Amino acid sequence: MLLSGTQAPEFTLPDYNGKLYSLKDFRGKKVVLYFYPKDSTPGCTKQALGYKENYKEFQDKNIIVIGISKDSQASHKRFVLNNELPFLLLSDEDMEVINAYDVWHEKKMCGKSYMGVVRTTYIINEEGKIIYSDDKVKAASNALDILKLL
């Protein structure tokens, strides 16, 4: 996980329609950048729905919300359309951004170790610096927890 005070690594990734978005596109605004393991899983769906339910508050504060996973554009399309998600989900199939933000780590479940995306949230300020990072994210309360900080 990258620490507060670090310059956020630049990236350019596609949304589910193939439209490319870069972090620099959002200079001058705060960005909530959250990394999650997998589309349409219970925890990731709860997390995304939390951002959906509170999206107006993020908009009112002029804050951009972006979710990133290594899922394909087609998977993102199903996830966005099935849940009517109003914010950006970007696809990082090559895991360049996932690695740049240091969220790919060994995880354990049911006694087995495997590599995966650690659910992590960053807040990036208007100049592109990380001002908050958390890799102990609770999926269900992530959006509200971030709003409280902002």
Accessible surface in RSA format (square Angstrom, percent):
REM  Atomic radii and reference values for relative SASA: ProtOr
REM  Chains: A
REM  Algorithm: Lee & Richards
REM  Probe-radius: 1.40
REM  Slices: 20
REM RES _ NUM      All-atoms   Total-Side   Main-Chain    Non-polar    All polar
REM                ABS   REL    ABS   REL    ABS   REL    ABS   REL    ABS   REL
RES MET A   1    63.17  32.7  37.14  24.6  26.03  62.0  37.14  31.6  26.03  34.5
RES LEU A   2    36.08  20.1  33.96  24.3   2.11   5.3  36.08  25.3   0.00   0.0
RES LEU A   3   118.01  65.7 116.47  83.3   1.55   3.9 116.47  81.8   1.55   4.2
RES SER A   4    68.32  57.7  44.30  59.1  24.02  55.3  32.79  69.8  35.53  49.8
RES GLY A   5    50.57  62.4   0.00   N/A  50.57  62.4  33.71  92.5  16.85  37.7
RES THR A   6    51.87  36.9  43.71  44.3   8.16  19.4  35.97  48.3  15.90  24.0
RES GLN A   7    86.96  48.6  76.65  56.0  10.31  24.5  53.70 114.3  33.26  25.2
RES ALA A   8     2.80   2.6   0.00   0.0   2.80   6.4   0.00   0.0   2.80   7.4
RES PRO A   9    35.06  25.6  24.34  22.2  10.72  39.0  35.06  28.9   0.00   0.0
RES GLU A  10    86.73  49.8  60.62  45.9  26.10  62.2  58.35 112.9  28.38  23.2
RES PHE A  11    13.36   6.7   1.51   0.9  11.85  30.8  12.57   7.6   0.80   2.3
RES THR A  12    72.79  51.8  49.07  49.7  23.72  56.5  30.92  41.5  41.87  63.3
RES LEU A  13    14.89   8.3  14.89  10.7   0.00   0.0  14.89  10.5   0.00   0.0
RES PRO A  14    24.47  17.8  24.47  22.3   0.00   0.0  24.47  20.2   0.00   0.0
RES ASP A  15    14.64  10.3  14.64  14.6   0.00   0.0   2.87   6.7  11.77  11.7
RES TYR A  16    54.68  25.5  43.55  24.8  11.12  28.9  17.33  13.0  37.35  46.0
RES ASN A  17   103.85  71.6  67.95  65.7  35.90  86.4  25.44  61.2  78.41  75.8
RES GLY A  18    34.19  42.2   0.00   N/A  34.19  42.2  16.29  44.7  17.89  40.1
RES LYS A  19   123.02  60.0 113.40  69.6   9.61  22.9  74.30  66.9  48.72  51.9
RES LEU A  20   110.42  61.5  91.64  65.6  18.78  47.2  91.78  64.5  18.64  50.2
RES TYR A  21    38.40  17.9  38.27  21.8   0.13   0.3  19.89  14.9  18.51  22.8
RES SER A  22    10.61   9.0  10.52  14.0   0.08   0.2   0.99   2.1   9.61  13.5
RES LEU A  23     4.52   2.5   3.01   2.2   1.51   3.8   3.01   2.1   1.51   4.1
RES LYS A  24   129.68  63.3 118.53  72.7  11.15  26.5  61.57  55.4  68.11  72.6
RES ASP A  25    86.46  60.6  49.85  49.6  36.60  86.6  24.41  57.4  62.05  61.9
RES PHE A  26    27.48  13.7  24.61  15.2   2.87   7.5  26.73  16.2   0.75   2.1
RES ARG A  27   107.12  45.0  82.00  41.8  25.11  59.8  44.46  60.8  62.65  38.0
RES GLY A  28    51.72  63.8   0.00   N/A  51.72  63.8  30.65  84.1  21.08  47.2
RES LYS A  29    77.49  37.8  74.55  45.7   2.94   7.0  34.95  31.5  42.54  45.3
RES LYS A  30    58.89  28.7  57.54  35.3   1.35   3.2  19.02  17.1  39.88  42.5
RES VAL A  31     2.49   1.6   2.49   2.3   0.00   0.0   2.49   2.2   0.00   0.0
RES VAL A  32     0.00   0.0   0.00   0.0   0.00   0.0   0.00   0.0   0.00   0.0
RES LEU A  33     0.00   0.0   0.00   0.0   0.00   0.0   0.00   0.0   0.00   0.0
RES TYR A  34     1.42   0.7   1.42   0.8   0.00   0.0   0.71   0.5   0.71   0.9
RES PHE A  35     0.00   0.0   0.00   0.0   0.00   0.0   0.00   0.0   0.00   0.0
RES TYR A  36     1.33   0.6   1.33   0.8   0.00   0.0   1.33   1.0   0.00   0.0
RES PRO A  37    33.88  24.7  26.03  23.7   7.85  28.5  26.55  21.9   7.33  45.5
RES LYS A  38   113.69  55.5 113.69  69.8   0.00   0.0  76.19  68.6  37.50  39.9
RES ASP A  39     8.96   6.3   1.72   1.7   7.24  17.1   1.72   4.1   7.24   7.2
RES SER A  40    74.79  63.2  46.63  62.2  28.16  64.9  37.29  79.4  37.50  52.5
RES THR A  41    45.27  32.2  43.68  44.3   1.59   3.8  41.75  56.1   3.52   5.3
RES PRO A  42   107.32  78.2  96.90  88.3  10.42  37.9 106.31  87.8   1.01   6.3
RES GLY A  43    23.43  28.9   0.00   N/A  23.43  28.9  17.56  48.2   5.88  13.2
RES CYS A  44     2.07   1.6   0.85   1.0   1.22   2.9   0.00   0.0   2.07   2.2
RES THR A  45    30.08  21.4  30.08  30.5   0.00   0.0  26.47  35.6   3.61   5.5
RES LYS A  46   121.29  59.2 115.62  70.9   5.67  13.5  61.90  55.7  59.39  63.3
RES GLN A  47     0.75   0.4   0.12   0.1   0.63   1.5   0.11   0.2   0.64   0.5
RES ALA A  48     0.41   0.4   0.41   0.6   0.00   0.0   0.41   0.6   0.00   0.0
RES LEU A  49    53.54  29.8  53.54  38.3   0.00   0.0  53.54  37.6   0.00   0.0
RES GLY A  50     9.90  12.2   0.00   N/A   9.90  12.2   9.32  25.6   0.58   1.3
RES TYR A  51     0.00   0.0   0.00   0.0   0.00   0.0   0.00   0.0   0.00   0.0
RES LYS A  52    69.92  34.1  59.59  36.6  10.33  24.6  36.57  32.9  33.35  35.5
RES GLU A  53   138.49  79.5 101.06  76.5  37.43  89.1  44.59  86.2  93.90  76.7
RES ASN A  54    19.11  13.2  17.17  16.6   1.94   4.7   1.94   4.7  17.17  16.6
RES TYR A  55    43.54  20.3  43.47  24.7   0.06   0.2  15.45  11.6  28.09  34.6
RES LYS A  56   141.21  68.9 137.50  84.4   3.70   8.8 109.02  98.1  32.19  34.3
RES GLU A  57    84.44  48.5  83.36  63.1   1.07   2.5  31.11  60.2  53.32  43.5
RES PHE A  58     0.00   0.0   0.00   0.0   0.00   0.0   0.00   0.0   0.00   0.0
RES GLN A  59   101.95  57.0  84.30  61.6  17.65  42.0  23.59  50.2  78.36  59.4
RES ASP A  60    99.45  69.7  61.25  61.0  38.20  90.3  31.26  73.6  68.19  68.0
RES LYS A  61    97.16  47.4  72.49  44.5  24.67  58.7  43.59  39.2  53.57  57.1
RES ASN A  62    81.82  56.4  77.05  74.5   4.78  11.5  28.14  67.7  53.68  51.9
RES ILE A  63     9.15   5.2   4.56   3.4   4.60  11.1   4.56   3.3   4.60  12.5
RES ILE A  64    35.81  20.4  33.89  25.2   1.92   4.6  35.81  25.8   0.00   0.0
RES VAL A  65     2.89   1.9   0.00   0.0   2.89   7.0   0.00   0.0   2.89   7.8
RES ILE A  66     0.12   0.1   0.12   0.1   0.00   0.0   0.12   0.1   0.00   0.0
RES GLY A  67     0.00   0.0   0.00   N/A   0.00   0.0   0.00   0.0   0.00   0.0
RES ILE A  68     0.07   0.0   0.00   0.0   0.07   0.2   0.00   0.0   0.07   0.2
RES SER A  69     0.00   0.0   0.00   0.0   0.00   0.0   0.00   0.0   0.00   0.0
RES LYS A  70    86.47  42.2  77.66  47.6   8.82  21.0  24.51  22.1  61.96  66.0
RES ASP A  71    13.40   9.4   8.35   8.3   5.05  11.9   5.12  12.0   8.29   8.3
RES SER A  72    39.92  33.7  35.72  47.7   4.20   9.7  26.79  57.0  13.13  18.4
RES GLN A  73    59.78  33.4  58.64  42.9   1.15   2.7  14.22  30.3  45.56  34.6
RES ALA A  74    58.15  53.5  49.15  75.8   9.00  20.5  54.80  77.2   3.34   8.9
RES SER A  75    18.26  15.4  17.31  23.1   0.95   2.2   8.26  17.6  10.00  14.0
RES HIS A  76     0.01   0.0   0.01   0.0   0.00   0.0   0.01   0.0   0.00   0.0
RES LYS A  77    91.04  44.4  91.04  55.9   0.00   0.0  40.51  36.5  50.53  53.8
RES ARG A  78   138.82  58.3 135.69  69.2   3.13   7.4  64.52  88.2  74.30  45.0
RES PHE A  79     0.56   0.3   0.52   0.3   0.04   0.1   0.56   0.3   0.00   0.0
RES VAL A  80    12.44   8.2  12.42  11.2   0.02   0.0  12.42  10.8   0.02   0.1
RES LEU A  81   100.29  55.9  84.69  60.6  15.60  39.2  86.24  60.6  14.05  37.8
RES ASN A  82   117.03  80.7  82.40  79.6  34.63  83.4  23.47  56.5  93.56  90.4
RES ASN A  83    27.04  18.6  22.44  21.7   4.60  11.1   4.80  11.6  22.24  21.5
RES GLU A  84   129.26  74.2 113.81  86.1  15.45  36.8  44.00  85.1  85.26  69.6
RES LEU A  85    11.92   6.6   0.00   0.0  11.92  30.0   0.02   0.0  11.89  32.0
RES PRO A  86    64.13  46.7  30.91  28.2  33.22 120.7  43.45  35.9  20.68 128.5
RES PHE A  87    11.98   6.0   0.25   0.2  11.73  30.5   4.89   3.0   7.09  20.3
RES LEU A  88    34.12  19.0  30.57  21.9   3.55   8.9  32.43  22.8   1.69   4.5
RES LEU A  89     3.21   1.8   0.17   0.1   3.04   7.6   0.17   0.1   3.04   8.2
RES LEU A  90     0.11   0.1   0.11   0.1   0.00   0.0   0.11   0.1   0.00   0.0
RES SER A  91     3.80   3.2   1.18   1.6   2.62   6.0   0.37   0.8   3.43   4.8
RES ASP A  92     2.21   1.5   1.07   1.1   1.14   2.7   1.14   2.7   1.07   1.1
RES GLU A  93   104.72  60.1  80.01  60.5  24.71  58.8  22.89  44.3  81.83  66.8
RES ASP A  94   117.62  82.4  90.72  90.3  26.90  63.6  22.30  52.5  95.32  95.1
RES MET A  95    35.13  18.2  35.13  23.3   0.00   0.0  19.57  16.6  15.56  20.6
RES GLU A  96   125.07  71.8 114.82  86.9  10.25  24.4  45.54  88.1  79.53  64.9
RES VAL A  97     9.23   6.1   8.68   7.9   0.55   1.3   9.23   8.0   0.00   0.0
RES ILE A  98     0.00   0.0   0.00   0.0   0.00   0.0   0.00   0.0   0.00   0.0
RES ASN A  99    84.31  58.1  67.39  65.1  16.92  40.7  27.72  66.7  56.59  54.7
RES ALA A 100    45.91  42.2  23.97  37.0  21.94  49.9  37.07  52.2   8.84  23.4
RES TYR A 101     0.25   0.1   0.25   0.1   0.00   0.0   0.25   0.2   0.00   0.0
RES ASP A 102    56.32  39.4  53.65  53.4   2.66   6.3  12.96  30.5  43.36  43.2
RES VAL A 103     0.34   0.2   0.00   0.0   0.34   0.8   0.34   0.3   0.00   0.0
RES TRP A 104    61.01  24.5  49.05  23.7  11.96  28.1  37.22  19.8  23.79  38.6
RES HIS A 105    68.04  37.2  66.63  46.3   1.42   3.6  43.46  44.8  24.58  28.6
RES GLU A 106   108.77  62.4  84.89  64.2  23.87  56.8  23.99  46.4  84.77  69.2
RES LYS A 107    49.17  24.0  42.38  26.0   6.80  16.2  36.04  32.4  13.13  14.0
RES LYS A 108   158.00  77.1 125.68  77.1  32.31  76.9  70.69  63.6  87.30  93.0
RES MET A 109   123.52  64.0 114.65  75.9   8.87  21.1  83.58  71.1  39.94  52.9
RES CYS A 110   124.71  94.3  77.99  87.0  46.72 109.8  44.34 112.3  80.38  86.7
RES GLY A 111    81.28 100.2   0.00   N/A  81.28 100.2  39.05 107.2  42.23  94.6
RES LYS A 112   155.24  75.7 151.60  93.0   3.65   8.7  98.43  88.6  56.82  60.5
RES SER A 113    60.69  51.3  30.72  41.0  29.97  69.0  18.80  40.0  41.89  58.7
RES TYR A 114    88.63  41.4  78.08  44.4  10.56  27.5  79.33  59.6   9.31  11.5
RES MET A 115   100.59  52.1  82.52  54.6  18.07  43.0  69.44  59.0  31.15  41.3
RES GLY A 116     8.00   9.9   0.00   N/A   8.00   9.9   8.00  21.9   0.00   0.0
RES VAL A 117     3.29   2.2   0.82   0.7   2.47   5.9   0.82   0.7   2.47   6.7
RES VAL A 118    33.48  22.0  32.75  29.6   0.73   1.8  33.48  29.1   0.00   0.0
RES ARG A 119    45.44  19.1  41.93  21.4   3.51   8.4  10.50  14.3  34.94  21.2
RES THR A 120     1.09   0.8   1.09   1.1   0.00   0.0   0.00   0.0   1.09   1.6
RES THR A 121     0.00   0.0   0.00   0.0   0.00   0.0   0.00   0.0   0.00   0.0
RES TYR A 122     0.00   0.0   0.00   0.0   0.00   0.0   0.00   0.0   0.00   0.0
RES ILE A 123     3.04   1.7   3.04   2.3   0.00   0.0   3.04   2.2   0.00   0.0
RES ILE A 124     1.52   0.9   1.52   1.1   0.00   0.0   1.52   1.1   0.00   0.0
RES ASN A 125    27.41  18.9  24.88  24.0   2.54   6.1   4.05   9.7  23.37  22.6
RES GLU A 126    58.76  33.7  54.74  41.4   4.02   9.6  20.74  40.1  38.02  31.0
RES GLU A 127   117.17  67.3 104.51  79.1  12.67  30.2  60.50 117.0  56.67  46.3
RES GLY A 128     1.48   1.8   0.00   N/A   1.48   1.8   1.45   4.0   0.03   0.1
RES LYS A 129    90.22  44.0  90.22  55.4   0.00   0.0  53.72  48.3  36.51  38.9
RES ILE A 130     0.45   0.3   0.00   0.0   0.45   1.1   0.00   0.0   0.45   1.2
RES ILE A 131    74.95  42.6  52.26  38.9  22.69  54.7  54.68  39.4  20.26  55.0
RES TYR A 132    60.58  28.3  59.19  33.7   1.39   3.6  41.67  31.3  18.91  23.3
RES SER A 133    20.84  17.6   4.15   5.5  16.69  38.4   0.00   0.0  20.84  29.2
RES ASP A 134    37.05  26.0  34.26  34.1   2.78   6.6   6.77  15.9  30.28  30.2
RES ASP A 135    43.70  30.6  34.34  34.2   9.35  22.1   1.62   3.8  42.07  42.0
RES LYS A 136   166.18  81.1 144.61  88.7  21.57  51.4 112.69 101.4  53.50  57.0
RES VAL A 137    21.35  14.0   0.53   0.5  20.81  50.2   2.61   2.3  18.74  50.8
RES LYS A 138   152.56  74.4 145.02  89.0   7.54  18.0  95.24  85.7  57.32  61.1
RES ALA A 139    17.70  16.3  10.94  16.9   6.76  15.4  10.94  15.4   6.76  17.9
RES ALA A 140    71.41  65.7  48.60  75.0  22.81  51.9  49.55  69.8  21.86  57.9
RES SER A 141    35.48  30.0  33.74  45.0   1.74   4.0  33.26  70.8   2.22   3.1
RES ASN A 142     4.81   3.3   4.62   4.5   0.19   0.5   0.15   0.4   4.66   4.5
RES ALA A 143     2.05   1.9   0.82   1.3   1.22   2.8   0.82   1.2   1.22   3.2
RES LEU A 144    90.06  50.2  89.53  64.1   0.52   1.3  89.53  62.9   0.52   1.4
RES ASP A 145    57.43  40.2  53.56  53.3   3.87   9.1  22.89  53.9  34.54  34.4
RES ILE A 146     2.50   1.4   2.50   1.9   0.00   0.0   2.50   1.8   0.00   0.0
RES LEU A 147    15.27   8.5   8.51   6.1   6.75  17.0   8.67   6.1   6.60  17.8
RES LYS A 148   170.48  83.2 133.64  82.0  36.83  87.7  94.07  84.7  76.41  81.4
RES LEU A 149    98.38  54.8  64.63  46.2  33.75  84.9  67.70  47.5  30.68  82.6
RES LEU A 150    53.65  29.9   8.24   5.9  45.41 114.1  22.00  15.5  31.65  85.2
END  Absolute sums over single chains surface
CHAIN  1 A     7684.2       6149.7       1534.6       4135.4       3548.8
END  Absolute sums over all chains
TOTAL          7684.2       6149.7       1534.6       4135.4       3548.8
